[in-house]
């Protein structure tokens, strides 16, 4: 380039620098570009123009200009430093590292180059190297804040929280009027679990002029973690005033409102966040939580599915989807969702707790306990997890351990209803008279806590407080203790006159409970024009014979209006709800000894067949329920414990066990030398009409609390039931539901087998008399 051109570019450069220093960057840029038009390799012009372009956000153009400067004069360290910083901003880390090393080689005492090397090492996941670089820079410029801030970042990566915070505090003292440094300190304090100090630092940043919405939003989140809900809400509102289009802040405010129980307001905040950012997955997840809290589980499910469609690795969405499915009665789907959440995040304590609760409901208590203990190790201060563990332990009949887990939960959250309810169950199982106070406390804490209300109802019924008991028993559907409640277009019967009306009574529980509630059907038949009785398909012949004036039909899949139009009913009622209207007092129980009736010809046939056993007392026996749940297992006794009963002379024993028990019977016959009669071809499980005839031909039935005992009692056959008291005794010494039934309980401190010894003694007396 000739001398004239050089003089021209030098003159232009002086003008450009003057404008640049005066803040007139547009004019300066024109002069720099004119210089580069004359001399494309002019290093100073390229370097200085690169800074203007970089600050304007044109990062790619800036990198190109810095590269031009570095190539034009490779011995100027500042050119390489600027190039390295620009490359770092673009994420081109290897190239940035090469430029930073070149800058440091040219100027070994360049603190900025050392800081750039530290930043690059941090980006590469080498915090120890980054710390060495920043420390070297701090020694060169001990009064400058940037190296201290870098040291803080590196120390955080090395998990040295106190040292990192010390660096940030020193940087804040070096630049006391710099709001950005205060924000850096506040963010670090929040990350390391020091919310009170973080809140103070955010407030100081605001005082120094940090007025952007994110500072207020972070202050709101910090105050929320401190439990200062009102201050947090005010901070979020201020953040939105300054930055109304910030979806994340609207989402966070929604979470605060949701935690305060203001679910409707929370839902609107989540919707507003989604209106700003339709792809905001956390807001979708949280909207689902709000819908679930409002009881709109179908909408909750839709929100979680939308979130999963956008990001299938959202463990929280899968967990919440499981909750929504369970609330709608789809428990298998719910369990699959929780498993999916745990596959994505094996340490997800909430999903572990939800799955464990479901396993507890299915009485897989051992598996549930393992998962819960793991979840508690992850979140030892999470009271609901201790509450679910208590429930599982209580279900596994570990009452003392369940009580301890309840008390741990209540130490963390004294008013939590779940452990109060479980504590009542545990103490009730241990025979403590004041178990009911725990149910009362649970209901006082959460009036609609379904399981507490249900259990309190059973206890009230057992104690004879029928009116209160039936009111709480109505919570059985919400407590999940029966099938999901069905919905109909016709009204529920609540005691209105039934003259000329058609009443539909629908099935809700197992066959044993159907036998019990059927004791109310004769009263309904007298009151109504027509009663349509729905029952298990196996009971249709028996119920049709027993209630000839009723229309008896097998249970069918619910189909709403179409089904009811076919029946033409005016009212509906669940079978278990009938006693609340007809059995409000003990005096309302009729004196009838039976309400089910077997076919007389079949009964006569069975009596003839039983004559083959001789003139002995004919005693039917059953020793367990068909559903061998963990909770019920303690109420049953295997045949190996029936020795005292089998030793009674003058008795012919007849098998009434529903399931396949041939091996047990053979073993008992070999052990005790007492035959137990049974008949091939009789399906005790499915042919209830024939089973009823067999039972009616017997002199006595000995059984635990199972459907065999209930059937015999409904037929008016004498029943000796071994086990503990239950709600069907209704505060009486006997059983008003089944007048022909006697209860044999072990005395205080005795095992259940002692009840069989008492039965054997009574059987010996009766058999001798016969």
LOLUM-24879 format. One line per 2 residues: number of its first residue (from 1); for each residue x negated, y, z negated of C-alpha. Coordinates in Angstrom, 3 decimals, padded with zeros to 6 digits, always signed. Layout:
NUM> X Y Z | ...
//
This chain:
1> +000.000 +000.000 +000.000 | -001.508 +003.414 +001.018
3> -002.216 +006.281 -001.351 | +000.896 +008.223 -000.405
5> +003.106 +005.280 -001.290 | +001.309 +004.864 -004.594
7> +001.718 +008.511 -005.461 | +005.384 +008.238 -004.463
9> +006.053 +005.236 -006.706 | +004.137 +006.794 -009.617
11> +006.286 +009.914 -009.345 | +009.468 +007.897 -009.152
13> +008.381 +005.812 -012.121 | +007.884 +008.900 -014.293
15> +011.399 +010.096 -013.399 | +012.894 +006.667 -014.010
17> +011.288 +006.361 -017.434 | +012.493 +009.842 -018.372
19> +016.079 +008.940 -017.482 | +015.698 +005.540 -019.149
21> +014.482 +007.084 -022.408 | +017.327 +009.610 -022.264
23> +019.856 +006.771 -022.028 | +020.760 +007.578 -018.418
25> +020.420 +003.992 -017.305 | +022.364 +004.289 -014.047
27> +019.984 +007.005 -012.747 | +016.987 +005.118 -014.052
29> +018.187 +001.989 -012.247 | +018.416 +003.863 -008.934
31> +014.830 +005.081 -009.283 | +013.541 +001.631 -010.274
33> +015.248 +000.066 -007.268 | +013.773 +002.732 -004.974
35> +010.321 +001.871 -006.318 | +010.937 -001.832 -005.677
37> +012.161 -001.045 -002.162 | +008.818 +000.680 -001.523
39> +006.776 -001.888 -003.468 | +008.682 -005.191 -004.150
41> +005.834 -006.368 -006.402 | +005.793 -003.317 -008.666
43> +005.509 -004.927 -012.109 | +006.479 -002.001 -014.320
45> +009.562 -001.143 -012.270 | +010.693 -004.789 -012.176
47> +010.081 -005.209 -015.898 | +011.899 -002.036 -016.959
49> +014.784 -002.586 -014.537 | +015.038 -006.115 -015.883
51> +015.743 -004.732 -019.360 | +018.537 -002.504 -018.047
53> +020.093 -005.370 -016.105 | +019.705 -007.746 -019.073
55> +021.474 -005.373 -021.456 | +024.252 -005.008 -018.891
57> +024.867 -008.755 -019.019 | +023.467 -009.583 -015.596
59> +021.238 -012.318 -016.965 | +020.340 -014.072 -013.708
61> +019.259 -010.800 -012.033 | +017.283 -009.904 -015.150
63> +015.417 -013.207 -015.113 | +014.534 -012.719 -011.466
65> +013.183 -009.219 -012.166 | +011.154 -010.353 -015.193
67> +009.740 -013.172 -013.117 | +008.741 -010.622 -010.423
69> +006.965 -008.532 -013.065 | +005.131 -011.535 -014.513
71> +003.992 -012.663 -011.097 | +002.934 -009.128 -010.133
73> +000.652 -008.785 -013.163 | +000.067 -012.117 -014.853
75> -002.149 -010.594 -017.513 | +000.539 -008.457 -019.174
77> +001.852 -010.398 -022.147 | +005.029 -008.335 -022.542
79> +006.101 -009.357 -019.040 | +005.882 -013.049 -019.933
81> +007.588 -012.425 -023.248 | +010.557 -010.729 -021.580
83> +010.746 -013.519 -019.009 | +010.715 -016.151 -021.773
85> +013.521 -014.384 -023.656 | +015.657 -014.184 -020.515
87> +015.019 -017.829 -019.657 | +015.970 -018.787 -023.212
89> +019.277 -016.947 -022.847 | +020.002 -018.933 -019.685
91> +019.250 -022.190 -021.498 | +016.187 -022.958 -019.399
93> +014.208 -024.043 -022.422 | +011.113 -025.679 -020.831
95> +010.521 -022.640 -018.604 | +011.062 -020.308 -021.567
97> +008.518 -022.280 -023.586 | +005.917 -021.953 -020.838
99> +006.467 -018.173 -020.624 | +006.283 -017.745 -024.433
101> +003.049 -019.711 -024.628 | +001.589 -017.575 -021.839
103> +002.584 -014.399 -023.705 | +000.989 -015.643 -026.925
105> -002.163 -016.685 -025.089 | -002.494 -013.148 -023.707
107> -001.665 -011.561 -027.110 | -002.283 -013.918 -030.061
109> -000.988 -011.319 -032.545 | +002.369 -010.812 -030.839
111> +004.967 -011.436 -033.541 | +007.778 -011.314 -030.984
113> +006.170 -014.128 -029.007 | +005.846 -016.186 -032.163
115> +009.505 -015.558 -032.940 | +010.447 -016.658 -029.416
117> +008.426 -019.836 -029.855 | +010.230 -020.408 -033.161
119> +013.618 -019.960 -031.487 | +012.662 -022.406 -028.738
121> +011.461 -024.992 -031.262 | +014.743 -024.604 -033.145
123> +016.708 -025.150 -029.930 | +014.654 -028.300 -029.290
125> +015.489 -029.690 -032.725 | +012.007 -029.138 -034.190
127> +012.762 -027.032 -037.285 | +009.367 -027.632 -038.928
129> +007.573 -026.210 -035.866 | +010.019 -023.305 -035.770
131> +009.320 -022.533 -039.420 | +005.545 -022.405 -038.803
133> +006.053 -019.964 -035.920 | +008.323 -017.659 -037.910
135> +005.986 -017.722 -040.916 | +003.065 -016.748 -038.694
137> +005.136 -013.855 -037.312 | +006.107 -012.764 -040.842
139> +002.436 -012.589 -041.831 | +001.765 -010.299 -038.856
141> +004.742 -007.990 -039.571 | +005.632 -008.496 -043.256
143> +008.106 -005.626 -043.314 | +010.163 -006.727 -040.289
145> +013.427 -008.611 -040.749 | +013.511 -010.751 -037.579
147> +010.905 -013.323 -038.695 | +012.713 -013.709 -042.027
149> +016.004 -014.347 -040.263 | +014.296 -016.967 -038.099
151> +012.748 -018.586 -041.156 | +016.212 -018.745 -042.702
153> +017.613 -020.579 -039.671 | +014.729 -023.057 -039.660
155> +015.031 -023.684 -043.397 | +018.770 -024.305 -042.989
157> +018.003 -026.892 -040.326 | +015.596 -028.498 -042.803
159> +018.407 -028.484 -045.435 | +016.499 -026.128 -047.747
161> +019.509 -023.999 -048.591 | +018.089 -021.920 -051.441
163> +014.937 -021.014 -049.525 | +017.001 -020.124 -046.437
165> +019.312 -017.871 -048.417 | +016.279 -016.220 -049.989
167> +014.996 -015.332 -046.505 | +018.365 -013.872 -045.485
169> +018.538 -011.810 -048.665 | +015.026 -010.467 -048.051
171> +015.998 -009.528 -044.497 | +019.058 -007.700 -045.879
173> +016.807 -005.702 -048.232 | +014.519 -004.850 -045.318
175> +017.489 -003.592 -043.289 | +019.947 -002.429 -045.951
177> +022.170 -000.566 -043.485 | +022.389 -003.344 -040.895
179> +025.835 -004.939 -040.969 | +024.717 -007.768 -038.655
181> +022.167 -008.967 -041.203 | +024.851 -008.957 -043.912
183> +027.083 -011.037 -041.658 | +024.257 -013.538 -041.133
185> +023.825 -013.788 -044.898 | +027.576 -014.122 -045.453
187> +027.904 -016.884 -042.862 | +025.059 -018.813 -044.480
189> +026.533 -018.421 -047.958 | +029.831 -019.762 -046.637
191> +028.133 -022.716 -044.941 | +026.357 -023.685 -048.142
193> +029.397 -023.616 -050.354 | +029.012 -020.256 -052.067
195> +032.313 -018.642 -051.118 | +032.391 -015.959 -053.820
197> +028.990 -014.594 -052.740 | +029.990 -014.955 -049.088
199> +033.130 -012.894 -049.637 | +031.072 -010.133 -051.275
201> +028.631 -010.149 -048.336 | +031.464 -009.926 -045.792
203> +032.955 -007.000 -047.692 | +029.553 -005.279 -047.677
205> +029.288 -005.828 -043.923 | +032.694 -004.197 -043.488
207> +031.535 -001.263 -045.636 | +028.522 -000.893 -043.354
209> +030.774 -000.614 -040.330 | +031.299 -004.168 -039.091
211> +034.835 -003.677 -037.928 | +035.293 -006.514 -035.448
213> +038.044 -009.033 -035.998 | +035.748 -012.012 -036.550
215> +034.306 -010.521 -039.763 | +037.788 -010.052 -041.194
217> +038.779 -013.535 -040.024 | +035.753 -015.090 -041.741
219> +036.520 -013.074 -044.866 | +040.071 -014.438 -044.750
221> +038.872 -018.025 -044.452 | +036.449 -017.525 -047.336
223> +039.093 -015.993 -049.573 | +041.424 -018.844 -048.675
225> +038.834 -021.369 -049.855 | +038.665 -019.437 -053.149
227> +042.413 -019.837 -053.578 | +043.049 -016.118 -053.132
229> +045.955 -016.610 -050.782 | +047.345 -013.068 -050.813
231> +043.939 -011.473 -050.146 | +043.213 -014.064 -047.460
233> +046.505 -013.369 -045.712 | +045.788 -009.626 -045.780
235> +042.330 -010.218 -044.257 | +043.789 -012.358 -041.469
237> +046.418 -009.714 -040.716 | +043.685 -007.057 -040.509
239> +041.635 -009.306 -038.226 | +044.620 -009.660 -035.888
241> +045.250 -005.918 -035.958 | +041.718 -005.388 -034.699
243> +041.706 -008.387 -032.342 | +045.311 -009.422 -031.595
245> +044.356 -011.800 -028.801 | +042.198 -014.033 -031.034
247> +043.872 -017.439 -031.031 | +041.597 -018.927 -033.686
249> +042.603 -016.305 -036.246 | +046.288 -016.928 -035.593
251> +045.637 -020.627 -036.059 | +043.817 -020.048 -039.354
253> +046.561 -017.789 -040.650 | +049.032 -020.523 -039.749
255> +047.006 -023.011 -041.806 | +047.126 -020.661 -044.790
257> +050.889 -020.251 -044.507 | +051.283 -024.022 -044.084
259> +049.289 -024.609 -047.274 | +051.569 -022.129 -049.067
261> +054.622 -024.130 -047.974 | +055.788 -021.442 -045.541
263> +056.034 -023.979 -042.749 | +058.405 -022.013 -040.529
265> +056.094 -018.979 -040.507 | +053.105 -021.243 -039.974
267> +054.778 -022.834 -036.972 | +055.249 -019.401 -035.365
269> +051.575 -018.560 -035.887 | +050.512 -021.808 -034.237
271> +052.857 -021.141 -031.352 | +051.380 -017.648 -030.980
273> +047.872 -019.136 -030.879 | +048.966 -021.519 -028.138
275> +050.597 -018.705 -026.184 | +047.179 -017.002 -026.132
277> +045.273 -020.221 -025.466 | +047.422 -023.166 -024.270
279> +044.398 -025.441 -024.514 | +043.698 -024.672 -028.180
281> +043.691 -028.245 -029.484 | +043.474 -027.419 -033.227
283> +046.555 -025.208 -032.918 | +048.409 -028.080 -031.230
285> +047.393 -030.441 -034.024 | +048.420 -027.950 -036.675
287> +051.726 -027.179 -034.962 | +052.447 -030.886 -035.242
289> +051.720 -030.716 -038.980 | +054.146 -027.827 -039.387
291> +056.863 -029.644 -037.427 | +056.362 -032.731 -039.591
293> +056.608 -030.630 -042.758 | +059.923 -029.297 -041.433
295> +061.144 -032.865 -040.904 | +060.987 -032.665 -037.096
297> +058.932 -035.780 -036.606 | +059.780 -036.216 -032.923
299> +058.382 -032.744 -032.229 | +055.407 -033.457 -034.459
301> +054.702 -036.572 -032.428 | +054.957 -034.616 -029.154
303> +052.421 -032.040 -030.399 | +049.902 -034.684 -031.442
305> +050.283 -036.490 -028.116 | +049.666 -033.215 -026.249
307> +046.532 -032.666 -028.322 | +045.323 -036.195 -027.579
309> +046.028 -035.755 -023.868 | +043.630 -032.793 -023.907
311> +041.013 -034.505 -026.051 | +041.328 -038.231 -026.718
313> +038.503 -038.048 -029.249 | +040.565 -035.971 -031.657
315> +040.532 -038.226 -034.723 | +042.742 -035.836 -036.689
317> +045.393 -035.877 -033.969 | +045.425 -039.690 -033.958
319> +045.774 -039.695 -037.734 | +048.661 -037.239 -037.642
321> +050.291 -039.150 -034.805 | +050.221 -042.209 -037.036
323> +051.988 -040.264 -039.781 | +054.673 -039.092 -037.342
325> +055.232 -042.631 -036.040 | +055.530 -044.001 -039.579
327> +058.053 -041.312 -040.486 | +060.165 -042.511 -037.559
329> +059.962 -046.137 -038.647 | +057.390 -047.265 -036.043
331> +054.885 -048.663 -038.490 | +052.948 -050.887 -036.111
333> +052.274 -047.899 -033.836 | +051.287 -045.878 -036.887
335> +048.750 -048.469 -037.978 | +047.247 -048.600 -034.481
337> +046.863 -044.800 -034.519 | +045.057 -044.836 -037.853
339> +042.721 -047.546 -036.593 | +041.999 -045.372 -033.541
341> +041.250 -042.375 -035.768 | +038.798 -044.475 -037.781
343> +037.151 -045.828 -034.633 | +036.438 -042.213 -033.674
345> +035.437 -041.171 -037.187 | +034.658 -044.093 -039.521
347> +034.288 -041.674 -042.438 | +037.713 -040.053 -041.995
349> +039.005 -040.232 -045.562 | +042.583 -039.185 -044.753
351> +042.944 -041.920 -042.134 | +041.453 -044.460 -044.531
353> +043.978 -043.379 -047.139 | +046.928 -043.543 -044.741
355> +045.948 -046.979 -043.463 | +045.420 -048.190 -047.010
357> +048.853 -046.886 -048.016 | +050.412 -048.803 -045.125
359> +048.489 -051.936 -046.079 | +049.757 -051.485 -049.636
361> +053.324 -051.218 -048.358 | +052.712 -054.486 -046.513
363> +051.221 -055.880 -049.720 | +047.741 -056.406 -048.277
365> +046.421 -054.952 -051.517 | +042.878 -056.327 -051.392
367> +042.161 -054.778 -047.984 | +043.861 -051.555 -049.049
369> +041.714 -051.326 -052.176 | +038.479 -051.762 -050.211
371> +039.416 -048.958 -047.823 | +040.543 -046.675 -050.617
373> +037.356 -047.107 -052.612 | +035.413 -046.224 -049.490
375> +037.552 -043.127 -048.917 | +037.101 -042.054 -052.539
377> +033.328 -042.340 -052.200 | +033.621 -039.922 -049.293
379> +036.004 -037.552 -051.109 | +035.772 -038.233 -054.860
381> +037.723 -035.109 -055.743 | +040.691 -035.891 -053.476
383> +043.523 -036.620 -055.917 | +045.944 -038.222 -053.392
385> +043.386 -040.940 -052.613 | +043.181 -041.899 -056.285
387> +046.995 -041.921 -056.302 | +047.184 -044.345 -053.366
389> +044.534 -046.542 -055.015 | +046.687 -046.638 -058.140
391> +049.675 -047.720 -056.051 | +047.665 -050.537 -054.446
393> +046.281 -051.736 -057.778 | +049.733 -051.715 -059.306
395> +051.060 -053.734 -056.375 | +048.249 -056.231 -056.944
397> +049.481 -056.580 -060.556 | +046.378 -054.883 -061.934
399> +048.361 -052.608 -064.209 | +045.494 -051.455 -066.434
401> +043.329 -050.518 -063.437 | +046.313 -048.805 -061.813
403> +046.882 -046.756 -064.959 | +043.238 -045.661 -064.975
405> +043.426 -044.613 -061.319 | +046.632 -042.655 -062.010
407> +044.955 -040.774 -064.817 | +041.979 -039.917 -062.600
409> +044.374 -038.518 -060.002 | +046.256 -036.539 -062.626
411> +043.036 -035.128 -064.032 | +042.378 -033.668 -060.578
413> +046.009 -032.644 -059.918 | +048.184 -032.751 -063.068
415> +051.475 -032.201 -061.242 | +050.919 -034.671 -058.383
417> +054.082 -036.756 -058.154 | +052.666 -039.967 -056.636
419> +050.434 -040.979 -059.575 | +053.162 -039.984 -062.052
421> +055.516 -042.365 -060.254 | +052.967 -045.186 -060.129
423> +052.130 -044.663 -063.795 | +055.790 -045.218 -064.569
425> +055.782 -048.460 -062.576 | +052.579 -049.678 -064.243
427> +053.885 -048.986 -067.735 | +057.241 -050.527 -066.883
429> +055.438 -053.671 -065.753 | +053.564 -053.726 -069.056
431> +056.880 -053.597 -070.904 | +056.506 -050.091 -072.321
433> +059.796 -048.509 -073.232 | +058.829 -044.966 -072.284
435> +057.995 -045.721 -068.642 | +060.947 -043.596 -067.557
437> +059.333 -040.364 -068.734 | +056.765 -040.657 -065.952
439> +059.516 -040.934 -063.345 | +061.155 -037.889 -064.911
441> +057.897 -035.933 -064.683 | +057.406 -036.987 -061.077
443> +060.901 -035.834 -060.154 | +060.411 -032.574 -062.064
445> +057.231 -031.976 -060.060 | +058.766 -032.988 -056.723
447> +062.593 -033.208 -056.917 | +062.859 -035.008 -053.569
449> +060.094 -037.534 -054.235 | +061.957 -040.521 -052.882
451> +059.999 -043.306 -054.554 | +060.171 -041.659 -057.975
453> +063.908 -041.108 -057.612 | +064.436 -044.694 -056.434
455> +062.403 -046.233 -059.265 | +064.049 -043.979 -061.828
457> +067.384 -045.118 -060.399 | +066.557 -048.797 -060.896
459> +065.443 -048.098 -064.452 | +068.624 -046.139 -065.165
461> +070.755 -048.966 -063.796 | +068.868 -051.507 -065.871
463> +069.553 -049.388 -068.959 | +073.231 -049.070 -068.124
465> +073.247 -045.401 -067.017 | +075.194 -046.294 -063.877
467> +076.182 -042.834 -062.648 | +072.630 -041.455 -062.767
469> +071.245 -044.738 -061.513 | +073.402 -044.883 -058.383
471> +072.580 -041.243 -057.570 | +068.855 -042.007 -057.577
473> +069.325 -045.384 -055.879 | +070.584 -043.415 -052.866
475> +066.923 -042.483 -052.204 | +066.111 -046.089 -051.235
477> +066.071 -045.232 -047.520 | +063.624 -042.352 -047.867
479> +061.509 -044.436 -050.223 | +061.152 -047.111 -047.533
481> +062.578 -049.812 -049.771 | +065.204 -050.857 -047.227
483> +065.558 -050.639 -043.484 | +065.628 -047.147 -041.940
485> +068.918 -045.369 -042.472 | +071.220 -045.498 -039.458
487> +073.047 -042.498 -038.032 | +076.605 -042.540 -036.732
489> +078.937 -040.041 -035.144 | +081.761 -040.896 -037.537
491> +081.582 -039.580 -041.138 | +080.209 -041.526 -044.057
493> +082.842 -042.714 -046.505 | +082.461 -040.881 -049.786
495> +085.566 -042.046 -051.576 | +088.373 -040.630 -049.425
497> +091.690 -042.572 -049.387 | +091.432 -045.533 -047.007
499> +095.118 -046.288 -046.489 | +095.536 -047.141 -042.825
501> +091.864 -046.341 -042.125 | +089.198 -048.526 -040.570
503> +085.934 -048.737 -042.511 | +082.637 -050.001 -041.084
505> +080.230 -051.503 -043.691 | +076.749 -051.939 -042.240
507> +073.929 -054.181 -043.302 | +070.782 -052.615 -044.760
509> +068.924 -055.286 -046.778 | +068.104 -058.988 -046.960
511> +070.598 -061.815 -047.398 | +070.178 -061.946 -051.184
513> +071.351 -058.353 -051.488 | +074.119 -059.028 -048.990
515> +075.505 -061.687 -051.331 | +075.444 -059.201 -054.211
517> +077.027 -056.245 -052.411 | +079.647 -058.546 -050.871
519> +081.188 -058.714 -054.348 | +082.613 -055.254 -053.548
521> +084.198 -056.307 -050.258 | +087.463 -057.687 -051.705
523> +088.085 -054.274 -053.295 | +087.444 -052.501 -049.988
525> +089.756 -054.894 -048.141 | +092.550 -054.066 -050.560
527> +091.946 -050.309 -050.174 | +091.562 -049.974 -046.396
529> +093.675 -050.730 -043.400 | +090.807 -052.671 -041.832
531> +087.255 -053.371 -042.983 | +084.588 -054.258 -040.447
533> +081.792 -056.115 -042.246 | +078.415 -056.349 -040.556
535> +076.068 -059.057 -041.833 | +073.146 -061.255 -040.934
537> +074.174 -063.514 -038.047 | +073.613 -066.600 -040.242
539> +076.211 -065.379 -042.725 | +079.038 -064.781 -040.253
541> +080.815 -068.180 -040.751 | +080.537 -067.979 -044.551
543> +081.679 -064.340 -044.719 | +084.495 -064.907 -042.226
545> +085.816 -067.741 -044.400 | +085.410 -065.740 -047.609
547> +086.965 -062.490 -046.281 | +089.641 -063.625 -043.814
549> +091.344 -060.197 -043.783 | +088.129 -058.456 -042.700
551> +086.576 -058.273 -039.255 | +083.170 -059.938 -039.730
553> +080.494 -059.413 -037.085 | +076.816 -060.139 -036.750
555> +074.388 -057.271 -037.012 | +073.748 -055.725 -033.609
557> +071.134 -053.246 -032.411 | +072.464 -049.758 -033.259
559> +073.988 -048.077 -030.220 | +075.722 -045.115 -031.823
561> +078.936 -043.798 -030.338 | +079.549 -046.670 -027.889
563> +079.396 -049.259 -030.647 | +081.703 -047.313 -032.908
565> +084.219 -046.597 -030.176 | +084.450 -050.348 -029.627
567> +085.094 -050.914 -033.305 | +087.332 -047.890 -033.547
569> +086.397 -047.075 -037.133 | +087.134 -043.900 -039.064
571> +084.317 -044.113 -041.626 | +081.028 -045.927 -042.143
573> +079.047 -046.792 -045.249 | +075.871 -048.734 -046.010
575> +076.494 -051.895 -048.013 | +074.230 -050.703 -050.840
577> +076.126 -047.435 -051.125 | +079.466 -049.071 -051.879
579> +078.762 -049.756 -055.602 | +078.173 -046.053 -056.237
581> +081.845 -045.505 -055.390 | +083.340 -048.703 -056.828
583> +081.082 -049.623 -059.771 | +080.565 -046.378 -061.652
585> +081.232 -048.061 -065.032 | +080.711 -051.532 -066.417
587> +084.469 -051.817 -066.817 | +084.798 -051.454 -063.032
589> +083.211 -054.880 -062.497 | +086.025 -057.395 -061.884
591> +086.315 -060.576 -063.872 | +086.246 -062.787 -060.762
593> +083.799 -065.668 -061.016 | +083.138 -065.904 -057.281
595> +083.803 -064.099 -054.014 | +082.215 -066.435 -051.475
597> +083.849 -069.751 -050.636 | +082.387 -072.744 -048.879
599> +084.315 -075.024 -046.535 | +086.206 -077.470 -048.810
601> +085.788 -080.420 -046.452 | +082.050 -079.868 -046.258
603> +081.855 -079.590 -050.045 | +083.667 -082.922 -050.359
605> +081.235 -084.496 -047.884 | +078.278 -083.296 -049.926
607> +079.768 -084.571 -053.166 | +080.132 -087.976 -051.543
609> +076.530 -087.919 -050.366 | +075.348 -086.799 -053.812
611> +077.127 -089.776 -055.332 | +074.134 -091.757 -054.111
613> +072.124 -090.142 -056.884 | +074.372 -091.771 -059.472
615> +076.285 -090.133 -062.283 | +073.438 -087.883 -063.332
617> +073.790 -084.115 -063.637 | +073.197 -082.696 -060.155
619> +070.787 -079.767 -060.340 | +069.566 -077.790 -057.360
621> +066.119 -076.271 -057.705 | +064.215 -073.491 -055.974
623> +060.881 -072.139 -057.185 | +059.994 -069.149 -054.996
625> +061.316 -066.708 -052.442 | +060.919 -067.203 -048.747
627> +059.048 -063.857 -048.777 | +056.072 -064.565 -051.026
629> +054.986 -060.991 -051.628 | +052.260 -060.128 -054.092
631> +054.706 -058.147 -056.183 | +057.092 -061.108 -056.413
633> +054.455 -063.811 -056.854 | +054.303 -063.226 -060.605
635> +058.032 -063.985 -060.857 | +057.689 -067.530 -059.407
637> +056.416 -070.817 -060.781 | +055.021 -073.650 -058.584
639> +056.394 -077.175 -058.980 | +053.297 -078.207 -060.901
641> +054.635 -076.069 -063.797 | +058.049 -077.762 -063.814
643> +056.939 -080.782 -065.862 | +059.175 -080.011 -068.885
645> +062.239 -079.709 -066.637 | +061.504 -082.897 -064.655
647> +061.032 -084.792 -067.925 | +064.712 -084.295 -068.852
649> +066.593 -087.628 -068.427 | +069.982 -087.936 -066.787
651> +069.325 -085.311 -064.104 | +069.210 -085.663 -060.311
653> +067.192 -082.837 -058.759 | +068.097 -081.508 -055.302
655> +065.763 -079.366 -053.213 | +067.181 -075.944 -052.272
657> +063.911 -074.390 -051.115 | +064.322 -072.735 -047.703
659> +060.813 -073.107 -046.309 | +058.736 -076.193 -045.488
661> +057.820 -077.623 -048.889 | +057.469 -081.347 -048.189
663> +053.859 -081.499 -049.354 | +054.707 -079.744 -052.627
665> +057.623 -082.090 -053.283 | +055.552 -085.218 -052.605
667> +052.830 -083.980 -054.929 | +055.375 -083.240 -057.684
669> +057.061 -086.628 -057.277 | +053.691 -088.416 -057.580
671> +052.720 -086.333 -060.587 | +055.952 -086.479 -062.592
673> +057.582 -089.670 -061.239 | +060.841 -087.795 -060.661
675> +062.482 -087.933 -057.209 | +063.647 -084.675 -055.638
677> +066.453 -085.210 -053.172 | +066.553 -083.544 -049.794
679> +068.290 -084.251 -046.494 | +066.635 -084.281 -043.107
681> +068.522 -082.278 -040.532 | +069.871 -079.649 -042.942
683> +068.437 -076.254 -042.050 | +068.610 -074.419 -045.368
685> +067.084 -071.377 -043.732 | +069.627 -070.807 -040.953
687> +072.774 -072.815 -041.713 | +074.197 -070.887 -044.667
689> +077.662 -072.345 -044.264 | +076.283 -075.844 -044.812
691> +073.934 -074.659 -047.559 | +076.886 -073.036 -049.345
693> +078.729 -076.360 -049.208 | +075.755 -078.213 -050.674
695> +075.330 -075.649 -053.462 | +079.046 -075.769 -054.253
697> +078.762 -079.534 -054.720 | +076.102 -079.118 -057.435
699> +076.593 -078.833 -061.180 | +073.808 -076.307 -061.726
701> +071.139 -074.340 -059.899 | +067.770 -073.441 -061.453
703> +065.868 -070.747 -059.549 | +063.937 -067.496 -059.846
705> +065.238 -064.200 -058.474 | +065.773 -065.237 -054.850
707> +068.577 -065.596 -052.348 | +069.317 -069.194 -053.440
709> +070.187 -067.956 -056.923 | +072.237 -065.093 -055.462
711> +074.166 -067.439 -053.157 | +074.937 -069.850 -055.985
713> +076.089 -066.994 -058.213 | +078.335 -065.612 -055.452
715> +079.877 -069.091 -055.061 | +080.548 -069.267 -058.801
717> +078.145 -072.161 -059.355 | +076.347 -072.044 -062.727
719> +072.861 -070.566 -062.241 | +069.982 -070.538 -064.674
721> +067.598 -067.901 -063.456 | +064.105 -067.636 -064.922
723> +062.255 -064.329 -064.824 | +062.456 -060.838 -066.236
725> +065.303 -058.386 -066.561 | +066.166 -056.312 -063.516
727> +068.553 -053.578 -062.482 | +071.357 -055.996 -061.625
729> +071.846 -056.666 -065.346 | +073.004 -053.033 -065.703
731> +072.267 -052.644 -069.389 | +074.190 -055.767 -070.403
733> +073.067 -058.989 -071.999 | +074.248 -060.899 -068.957
735> +074.725 -060.086 -065.292 | +077.992 -058.334 -064.434
737> +077.416 -059.042 -060.749 | +077.216 -062.823 -061.292
739> +079.279 -064.037 -064.246 | +078.091 -067.626 -063.713
741> +074.420 -066.691 -064.061 | +072.234 -066.906 -067.171
743> +068.792 -065.342 -067.537 | +065.933 -067.204 -069.207
745> +063.130 -064.816 -070.080 | +059.812 -065.537 -071.791
747> +059.517 -064.021 -075.213 | +057.172 -061.092 -075.828
749> +053.578 -062.102 -075.157 | +054.517 -065.411 -073.521
751> +053.818 -066.601 -069.986 | +056.688 -067.139 -067.553
753> +056.253 -070.921 -067.895 | +057.694 -070.651 -071.407
755> +061.005 -069.747 -069.790 | +061.012 -073.160 -068.079
757> +060.415 -074.816 -071.434 | +063.520 -073.089 -072.780
759> +065.444 -074.145 -069.658 | +064.279 -077.743 -070.201
761> +065.515 -077.714 -073.792 | +068.907 -076.349 -072.740
763> +069.088 -078.815 -069.828 | +068.359 -081.689 -072.179
765> +071.274 -080.598 -074.366 | +073.686 -080.263 -071.417
767> +072.614 -083.511 -069.728 | +073.013 -085.359 -073.011
769> +076.484 -083.975 -073.459 | +077.484 -085.012 -069.941
//
